Amino acid sequence: MAGKTCNILVTGANRGLGLEIIKQLAEKPCPGRRIFAGCRDPSKAEGLEKLSKKHSGVIHIIRLDVGDNASVLEAAKQVSSIVGGDGLNLLVNNAAMMYYSNMKESVPSEMENTFNVNVMGPMRMTKEFLPLLQMAVKKSSESSMSCRRAAVINISGMMGCIEQVPATYGLFPFVGLPYRVSKAALNMMTVCNAEEFKGDGILFTLLHPGWVRTDMGGPDGKIEAAESVSGMLGVIEKLTEEHNGAFLNYKGQPMSW
């Protein structure tokens, strides 16, 4: 992405992976870049506020709750007013939530809440920001799919891999059923979007960040957020049309479904 004017929006940017994505993107030299950092309550996002002051004019903090239709619509209007005819080149759907409950313990409301954020959230974001993504395709000098043209990156994970359930269920008992089911649904939606919008030239890819030491991943994670994000950004920069609908880890290796 270096050296290209690139408008980027990241959801769940107030902490963990989202905050680290904003940090590393802002540190990459790219004249004219505008980074939109979405979070539910900017007044409580101290780390994000510090980054915004450090990279004034580059980072734009926007109030964004992906679980709320009105919030997503308002965010789309706000971003549109800033990017104008340039559109949005890259949408990173990172915001997510997780309950720590299995089938016996879980209640329907937990599944509903999880789907509202982890599945409906990316759906809302994609639908409302689609005009800006389409605008970026028309504006771009790129002739093939890439994050420099227009792309949607959905952050998924190995907990959404159906084939891996026998291997991961015992190793990660704290990962709740609603989270696993929601990520599997996100995977399906992303592949469907990849087919639906390939004619528009918009790239859709799923990324697994690894087991990261964050609030969600817990203290026993294998890698730090900085390593995960550095890897994912490296992968994102190299994505092409052949990766449309792909499911990759932060090292660029294919994930099982």
N, C-alpha and C positions, 0 to 999 in steps of 0.2 A: 504493500500500500504506500510505501515511501515514495515521495516525489509526485504524488497525484492528489488533486483536490478531492477530498472524500468526506461526505457527510455521513456520520455514523450515529446510531442510537443504540444504547445498551439499557436493558431493563434490570431492575434489582441492583442498582449501581451504588448503593449506600454502604455495602460491606462485602466481605468475602471475595468471591471470584469477580463479581461485578465491579467492585471498587478497584481491584487489581487490574482488570481489563481497561478501565478508564485511565488509570495511572500509566500503564505501559503504552497505551495508544497515544497519550498526550506527550510522552517522552520521545516518540518516534518523529523525526523531522519530516514534516509534510506541509508545505506552504498552503494556506487557505483552508486547512482542515477545520471542520466544526464537529465537535463531539457532544452529543446530547446524552446526559446522564439522568435516567429516570429513577425516581424513588418515591415511596409513598408519603414521606414526611421530610422534606428538605431541612426543616428547622432542627431535626435531630441527626442530620448527616454531617457530623463535624469533619470527618476525614475527607468527605467529598467536597465540603466547603473549602478546606485548605487547598486541595488540588485545584479547585476552580480559581482561587485567588492567585495561585502560583502560575497557572496557565490561563490568564485572563484573555477573553476573546476567543479562546479555543474550546473550553468546556462550558456548556450551558446546562445548568441543573433545571430539570423540569419535574413538577409534581406529577406523579404517574402511579396509579394503582391498577395493575393489569386485570384485577378481579372486578373492576367497576367500569361499566360501559361508558358512562358520562366522563370519567377521568381519562380514558383512552381517547375518546373523541376530542376532548379539550386539548390533550397533549398533541394530537395530530394537527390541530389548528395552529398551536403554538409553534411547532417545528416547521410547518408549512410557511408561516409568516417570516421565518428566518432564512430558510433555504431558498425560498422563491422558486424560480424555474429550474434550479439545479437538481431538485429532487433529493431523494435519500438513497445513498449507495449501499449501505450496510445496516441491517437490523439484526441485533443479537438478542434473542429472547432468552434471557438468563434467569429472570425472577422465578422462584419456585418456593414451595412449602412442603413440609413433611410431618406427618403424625407418626408416633412410635407405637403402633398398635397392629396386632395380627387380626385374623378373621374373628376369633372369639371375642376379642376386646373392642374391635372397631365398631363404630355406630355409623348409620347412613350419612349423617351430617358431615362426618370426617371425609368420606368419599366425595361428597358433593363439594365441600370446601376445597379439597385438593384438586379436583377436576376443574373447578372454577378458575384457579390460579395456574395450574400446570398445563392444562389443555385449552380451556376456553381463553386464558390469557394470551397465549401465542396466536390463537385464532383471531381474537379481537385485534391484536396488534397488526397481524398480517392484513386483515380486511381493511382496517382504517388507514394503514400506511401504504396500501397497494398503489394508490394514485401517485404517491411520491416515488415509489420504486419504479413504476412505469415511466415516470418523468425522467428519472435518472438514466434509464436505458436509452431514451431518445436523445438525451443530452450527451451521453458518453461517446467518446471516439473509439472505445473498445468494440471490436467486432464479434467477440465471443463471450460466453458467460465467465464472470469473475466477480470478486468483491469490489473491484474498481468500477464495475458497471452497475450491477444491482444484485444483492444477495440477502437471503434470510438464513441466519445460523441459529438453529434451535439447540440449546444445551440439554442433552439427554443424559444417558448414563447406562452402565452395565446392569443396573437394577431394572431397566426396561427390557432387557434381553430375555425372551421367553426360554430360549435354549439353555441359558445359564442359571435358571432358577434352582435346579438341584445342587449346583456348585455354590451358589451365593446365599441360599436361604439359611443354611446353618452357620455360615461364616459371618453374616450380617443380620442377626436376628432383630437388631434395633431398627432396621429399615422397614417401615410399616407397609402393610398391604396397599393402602390407597396410593402411596407414592409409587410403588412398583407398577401398579395398574395404570396410573396416569402417565408414566413415562413410556409404557408400551403403546398407549393411545397416541401420545405425542409423536412417536416414531411412525405410526401408521399415517397420521395426518400430514407429516412432513413429506413422506414419499408420495402421497396423493397430491399435495401441493406442487411437488417437483414435476409431476406429470401434467397437472392442470396449467401451470404457468410457464412451461418450457417454451411455448410459442411466444411468450412475452419477453423471453430472454432473461428471466429472473432465476437465479440459482438458489436452490434449497438444499441445505446440508445439515446433518445431525453431528454433534460432537460430544464425545465422552471426555470430561476433564480429568479423569483419573480419580483415585481416592485421595481427596485433598483435605488437609488439616484446616478446616473452617468450622464455623458454628454448626453447619449442617453435617459436614463430614466427620466431625469429632476429632479429638486429640490424637487418635491412633492412625490417622491417615498416613499414606505412604509418602506423599510429597507436599511441599508448601504451595500456596496459591501462586507465588511468583513463577515457579517452575511450570505449573499447569498452564497458566496464562501465556507465558512465553512460548510454550509448545503450541497451544491452540492458535495464537496469532500467526505463528510461522506456517501452520497448516492452512489457515484462512487465506493467507497471502498467495498460496500456491494452488488454490482450488480452481478447477476448470470445468468445462461442460461435462467431462467424464465423471465428475464427482456429484452431479446433480442427483439428489435422492440417496446419496451415500451416507453411511453411518461409520464415522471414523473416531479413533481416540486422539488424544492430544499429541501423539507422536506421528499421526497420519496413517496409522494402521487400521485396516477394516475391522469393524466389530461384528459379532454374530447377532442374529435377530432372535 
